[in-house]
Amino acid sequence: MSVIAVVGGSLPGMAAAARLAKQRHRVLLFEARDQLGGRWADPGALPPVLTLPAPWRDLFRKSGRPFDAELARTGHALVPAPPATHHFPDGSTLVLPTDRGEQWAALGEAWGVPAATRWRDLLDDLDGRWQLLRRLGLEDEFTDEALTAARRRRLGLNRSVEALARDAGHPQAAALVRSTAWRIGSDPARTPGFVAVRLALERTFGRWQLTRDGVPVPASGLIDLLAERLDLRGVEVRLGEPVTAIESGLVRTAEGETAVDAIVATINPWEYRRLTGSTEPLFNRPRPALAPRVSTGTEDSVRPDIEFDVRTHTVLETVRHTAAGVRVEYRLPGRLITHDHAAGVPDASYGTRWSSPRTWLRQPALRTALPNVVTASASSRGGNDPWAQLLSAALAVYVTHENLTGSDIRPTNKAVRP
């Protein structure tokens, strides 16, 4: 049995630990805080509306009881969420359905057929870019060599979100495009346009909310279920034990040294650089992404213009677009959760801020210079969305397991039984 240290107990660390333990490795999970989940464990931090649930489903299926069965065991369910309502600086509003036909009809009525056609064509193009991005750090390892000239051209790597917004053909469309950069903590003028694929993902995969006994609840419940999965799989969780140094085959804490066969580092790259003593210049320039200011309110502080429909039991999302960013409000029974991206502050746990297309290559690669040490975090090349962090963790598991056993457990390996 191989011994693997997972350094960091945020979402990628928890996901990697659960998968590795299912493969019968002994997994030690070191977390400096006194709870798992990192920033996502903070009240309201994990957005109550999910746009790509497939990575969650895959994680639970590959670590034990399938996702839907695990949800049902605890009275939870993942159900469709209604469209978001967008408020724009000129006072106009838009309810944007996710269904392709409904979206076309709503935008045709609101914007006119020409603008709705441009929007449809834009999302069709972004959907094509998504198929390419899946091979670059999400479902496959992203190396510098993987970003070929042909892929650069297809992605439009040197074309920013802001440029894409200016060509969107309607001011509301432009605001929707810009919001994709703000919501990952970056400036639309410095963020490559392919980041806007998130608009296509929502149209393709829909919007989802977590409920318990039929009532919407914060998405942090998923973190709790994942923590239970770690316990079930026998992961040795060491809370309040920060790692002080990482070497190949060795992890140091204040409690002493632990010899291991492999390490999965899911901490931010600035912390990784400090713990390993790395002198590689690769990560000198990038800066932390701007994390939204998250606030939660009780029933008494809920705004009167954001109503909760007790009959349908849904999370209501309101997006307020401004020149400085977006403010997203989620209304659940008895509470209001706000993610204010217009007041974002640098936070290393939120990932890397785009400064230019070169930022992608400056983000830490999956494999490091240290033997049997891999990384997966919000700053990985897959991106900082929660679903992207789960996919980055899966890649780290595939490489680690193969290095230790010679067995390829990637989904693309047809010899692997599901």
C-alpha positions in Angstrom: 0.0 0.0 0.0 1.4 3.4 -1.0 1.4 6.3 1.3 0.3 9.6 -0.2 0.2 13.0 1.4 -2.4 15.5 0.3 -1.3 19.0 1.4 -4.3 21.3 1.7 -7.9 20.5 2.6 -9.8 22.7 0.3 -12.0 21.3 -2.5 -9.2 19.9 -4.7 -7.5 18.3 -1.7 -10.7 16.7 -0.5 -11.5 15.4 -4.0 -8.0 14.0 -4.6 -7.9 12.3 -1.2 -11.3 10.6 -1.7 -10.3 9.3 -5.1 -6.9 8.1 -4.0 -8.3 6.3 -1.0 -10.8 4.5 -3.2 -7.8 3.1 -5.1 -6.6 1.6 -1.8 -3.8 4.0 -1.1 -3.2 5.2 2.5 -3.9 8.9 2.3 -2.8 11.5 4.8 -4.6 14.9 4.4 -2.9 17.8 6.0 -4.9 21.0 6.6 -3.7 24.1 8.4 -7.2 25.2 9.4 -9.5 23.5 11.9 -12.0 22.5 9.2 -12.0 21.1 5.7 -13.2 22.9 2.6 -11.0 26.0 2.6 -12.7 29.2 1.5 -15.7 27.1 0.3 -16.5 26.1 3.8 -17.1 29.8 4.8 -20.9 30.6 5.0 -22.3 31.3 1.5 -18.9 31.1 -0.3 -19.8 28.2 -2.5 -22.4 29.6 -5.0 -25.8 28.1 -4.4 -26.3 27.7 -8.2 -24.2 25.1 -9.9 -23.7 25.2 -13.7 -21.7 22.0 -14.3 -22.7 19.2 -11.9 -20.9 16.4 -13.9 -17.6 16.7 -12.0 -19.4 16.3 -8.7 -21.2 13.2 -10.0 -17.9 11.7 -11.3 -16.1 12.4 -8.0 -18.7 10.6 -5.9 -19.0 7.7 -8.4 -15.2 7.2 -8.5 -14.9 7.3 -4.7 -17.9 5.2 -3.6 -21.6 5.6 -3.5 -22.9 7.5 -6.6 -23.8 11.2 -6.2 -27.6 10.9 -6.5 -27.7 8.0 -4.1 -25.5 9.9 -1.6 -27.7 12.9 -1.8 -30.9 10.8 -1.3 -29.3 9.2 1.7 -29.3 12.5 3.5 -32.5 13.9 2.1 -30.8 16.1 -0.5 -31.4 16.4 -4.2 -29.9 18.4 -7.0 -32.7 20.0 -9.0 -33.0 22.6 -11.8 -32.7 26.2 -10.7 -34.7 29.0 -12.4 -33.1 31.5 -14.8 -31.2 34.4 -13.3 -32.6 38.0 -13.5 -30.1 40.5 -14.7 -30.2 44.2 -13.9 -28.2 46.6 -16.1 -26.9 50.2 -15.4 -29.5 51.7 -17.7 -32.3 50.4 -15.4 -33.3 47.6 -17.8 -33.7 43.9 -16.7 -33.5 40.6 -18.4 -34.5 37.1 -17.4 -32.2 34.7 -19.3 -33.5 31.2 -19.8 -30.9 28.4 -20.3 -32.9 26.2 -22.7 -31.7 27.0 -26.2 -35.2 27.5 -27.7 -36.5 29.5 -24.7 -33.4 31.6 -24.7 -33.7 32.4 -28.4 -37.4 33.4 -28.0 -36.7 35.6 -24.9 -33.8 37.4 -26.5 -35.6 37.8 -29.8 -38.4 39.6 -28.0 -36.1 41.7 -25.8 -33.3 42.5 -28.3 -34.7 41.9 -31.7 -33.9 39.0 -34.0 -30.6 40.3 -35.4 -29.1 40.7 -31.9 -30.5 37.4 -30.7 -29.0 35.8 -33.8 -25.6 37.2 -33.0 -25.9 35.9 -29.4 -26.9 32.4 -30.6 -23.9 32.3 -33.0 -21.6 33.6 -30.3 -22.6 30.8 -27.9 -22.4 28.2 -30.7 -18.8 29.4 -31.3 -18.0 29.3 -27.6 -19.4 25.8 -27.4 -16.8 24.8 -30.0 -14.1 26.4 -27.9 -15.3 24.5 -24.9 -14.7 21.2 -26.7 -11.1 22.2 -27.2 -10.6 23.6 -23.6 -11.7 20.2 -22.2 -8.4 18.8 -23.6 -6.3 21.6 -22.0 -6.2 21.1 -18.3 -9.7 19.7 -17.6 -10.0 16.2 -18.9 -6.4 15.9 -20.2 -3.1 17.2 -18.9 -2.2 20.7 -20.2 1.5 21.0 -21.2 3.1 23.9 -23.0 3.4 21.6 -26.0 -0.4 20.9 -26.0 -1.1 24.6 -26.8 -0.3 24.3 -30.5 -0.5 27.2 -33.0 -3.7 25.7 -34.4 -5.3 25.6 -30.9 -4.2 29.1 -30.2 -6.0 30.3 -33.3 -9.2 28.3 -32.6 -9.3 29.6 -29.1 -8.7 33.2 -30.1 -6.2 33.3 -27.3 -5.1 36.9 -27.9 -8.7 38.2 -28.1 -10.0 39.5 -24.7 -13.4 39.1 -23.1 -13.7 42.9 -23.4 -13.2 42.7 -27.2 -15.7 39.9 -27.4 -18.2 42.0 -25.4 -17.8 45.0 -27.7 -18.6 42.8 -30.7 -21.6 41.2 -29.0 -24.1 43.5 -30.8 -26.1 44.7 -27.8 -25.3 46.5 -24.5 -26.9 43.8 -22.4 -25.1 41.1 -24.3 -21.8 42.9 -23.7 -22.5 43.1 -20.0 -23.3 39.3 -19.9 -20.0 38.6 -21.6 -17.9 40.8 -19.3 -19.5 39.2 -16.3 -17.7 35.9 -17.0 -14.3 37.6 -16.3 -15.5 39.5 -13.3 -16.9 36.3 -11.7 -13.5 34.5 -11.9 -11.7 37.5 -10.3 -10.2 39.1 -13.4 -10.4 42.2 -15.6 -12.4 41.6 -18.8 -9.8 43.6 -20.8 -7.0 41.3 -19.6 -8.9 38.0 -19.7 -8.9 35.9 -22.9 -12.2 35.7 -24.6 -12.5 31.9 -24.3 -13.3 32.4 -20.6 -16.8 33.3 -21.8 -17.4 29.6 -22.6 -19.2 29.7 -19.2 -22.2 31.3 -21.0 -22.3 28.3 -23.4 -22.0 25.8 -20.5 -25.0 27.3 -18.7 -27.0 27.0 -22.0 -25.9 23.4 -22.5 -25.9 22.0 -18.9 -28.4 24.2 -17.2 -28.4 25.6 -13.7 -28.8 23.5 -10.6 -29.6 24.0 -6.9 -29.1 21.8 -3.8 -32.2 21.1 -1.8 -32.9 19.2 1.4 -36.4 17.8 2.0 -37.5 19.9 -1.0 -36.2 23.2 0.4 -33.1 25.0 -1.1 -30.0 25.0 1.1 -26.5 26.4 0.8 -24.2 24.5 -1.5 -21.8 24.0 1.4 -23.8 20.9 2.1 -21.7 19.3 -0.7 -18.5 20.0 1.3 -20.1 18.2 4.3 -21.0 15.2 2.1 -17.5 15.1 0.8 -16.0 15.2 4.3 -18.2 12.2 5.1 -16.8 10.4 2.1 -13.3 11.0 3.3 -14.2 9.4 6.7 -15.8 6.4 4.9 -12.8 5.8 2.8 -10.4 6.0 5.8 -8.5 9.1 4.9 -6.4 10.2 7.8 -7.4 13.9 8.2 -5.0 16.0 10.2 -6.7 19.3 10.9 -4.8 22.2 12.5 -1.5 20.7 11.3 0.1 23.1 8.8 2.8 21.7 6.6 6.1 23.6 7.0 8.1 22.0 4.2 7.7 19.7 1.2 10.4 17.6 -0.3 10.2 14.6 -2.7 9.1 11.8 -0.4 8.8 13.9 2.7 6.4 16.2 4.4 7.3 18.2 7.5 5.0 19.7 10.1 5.5 21.0 13.6 4.7 17.4 14.7 7.7 16.0 12.8 8.6 14.4 9.5 6.4 12.0 7.5 7.9 9.8 4.8 5.5 9.3 1.9 5.6 7.7 -1.6 3.9 10.7 -3.3 2.5 14.1 -2.6 -0.5 16.0 -4.1 -0.1 19.7 -3.3 -3.4 21.5 -3.4 -2.3 24.7 -1.8 -1.9 27.9 -3.7 1.3 28.3 -5.8 2.7 31.1 -3.7 2.5 28.8 -0.6 3.9 25.9 -2.6 6.8 28.0 -3.6 7.5 28.9 0.0 7.2 25.3 1.3 9.4 23.7 -1.4 12.0 26.5 -1.5 11.6 26.6 -5.2 13.6 29.2 -7.1 11.8 28.7 -10.4 11.0 32.2 -11.8 7.8 30.9 -13.5 5.4 32.2 -10.8 7.0 35.6 -10.1 4.5 37.7 -12.1 1.0 36.4 -11.7 -1.2 37.8 -8.9 -4.0 36.3 -6.9 -7.5 36.6 -8.4 -10.0 39.0 -6.9 -12.3 37.0 -4.7 -15.8 38.5 -4.2 -16.8 39.9 -0.9 -19.3 37.4 0.4 -22.0 38.3 2.9 -25.0 36.5 4.3 -28.1 38.0 5.8 -31.1 36.6 7.7 -34.8 37.0 6.9 -34.9 40.5 8.4 -32.3 41.8 6.0 -33.7 40.3 2.8 -34.4 42.9 0.2 -38.1 43.3 -0.6 -37.5 43.2 -4.3 -36.0 39.7 -4.1 -38.9 37.4 -3.4 -38.8 33.7 -2.5 -41.4 31.6 -4.1 -42.6 29.2 -1.4 -44.6 27.2 -3.9 -41.7 26.3 -6.2 -38.9 26.3 -3.6 -36.2 27.7 -5.8 -33.0 29.7 -5.4 -33.6 33.1 -7.0 -30.5 34.7 -8.4 -30.2 38.4 -9.2 -27.1 39.7 -11.1 -26.5 43.5 -10.9 -24.1 44.7 -13.6 -21.9 47.7 -13.1 -18.8 49.2 -14.8 -16.7 47.9 -11.9 -18.0 44.3 -11.9 -21.1 42.4 -10.9 -23.0 41.9 -7.7 -24.7 38.5 -7.5 -27.5 38.0 -4.9 -28.9 34.6 -4.1 -32.2 34.4 -2.3 -32.9 31.2 -0.3 -35.6 30.6 2.4 -34.8 33.0 5.2 -31.4 34.2 3.9 -29.7 36.3 1.3 -26.3 35.4 0.1 -24.3 38.1 -1.8 -21.2 37.7 -3.9 -19.9 41.2 -4.6 -17.4 40.9 -7.4 -17.2 44.7 -7.8 -15.6 44.9 -4.3 -13.3 41.9 -4.8 -10.0 41.7 -3.0 -6.9 39.6 -3.9 -7.1 36.1 -2.4 -4.5 33.4 -3.2 -7.1 30.7 -2.5 -9.3 32.1 -5.3 -6.8 31.4 -8.1 -4.8 33.5 -10.5 -5.8 36.8 -12.0 -5.4 37.1 -15.7 -2.9 39.7 -16.8 -2.4 38.5 -20.4 -2.8 35.3 -22.4 0.6 34.4 -21.1 -0.8 33.9 -17.6 -2.1 30.5 -18.7 1.4 29.3 -19.2 2.7 30.8 -16.0 0.1 28.9 -13.9 1.6 25.8 -12.3 1.7 22.7 -14.4 0.3 19.4 -13.1 3.7 17.8 -12.8 6.4 19.6 -10.8 10.2 19.5 -10.8 10.1 17.3 -7.7 9.7 13.5 -8.4 6.2 12.2 -7.5 4.9 15.6 -6.5 1.9 17.0 -8.4 -0.3 20.0 -7.9 -4.0 20.8 -8.2 -5.5 24.0 -6.9 -7.6 27.0 -7.9 -4.6 28.3 -9.8 -4.3 25.1 -11.9 -4.6 25.5 -15.7 -8.1 24.2 -15.6 -9.4 27.3 -13.9 -10.8 28.4 -10.5 -14.5 27.4 -10.9 -15.4 24.8 -8.3 -16.1 22.3 -11.0 -12.7 23.0 -12.6 -11.0 22.4 -9.3 -12.6 19.0 -9.1 -11.4 18.2 -12.6 -7.8 19.4 -11.8 -7.8 17.1 -8.7 -8.9 14.1 -10.9 -5.9 14.7 -13.2 -3.6 14.8 -10.2 -5.0 11.5 -9.1 -4.6 9.8 -12.5 -0.9 10.8 -12.7 -0.1 9.9 -9.0 -1.7 6.5 -9.3 0.0 5.7 -12.5 3.4 6.8 -11.2 3.0 4.5 -8.2 1.3 1.5 -9.7 1.8 1.7 -13.5 -2.0 1.4 -13.9 -3.9 4.0 -16.0 -7.3 4.7 -14.4 -8.2 7.6 -16.7 -11.8 7.4 -18.1 -10.2 7.3 -21.7 -8.6 4.0 -20.8 -11.1 1.4 -22.1 -9.5 -1.3 -20.1 -10.6 0.3 -16.8 -14.0 -1.0 -15.5 -16.4 1.8 -14.4 
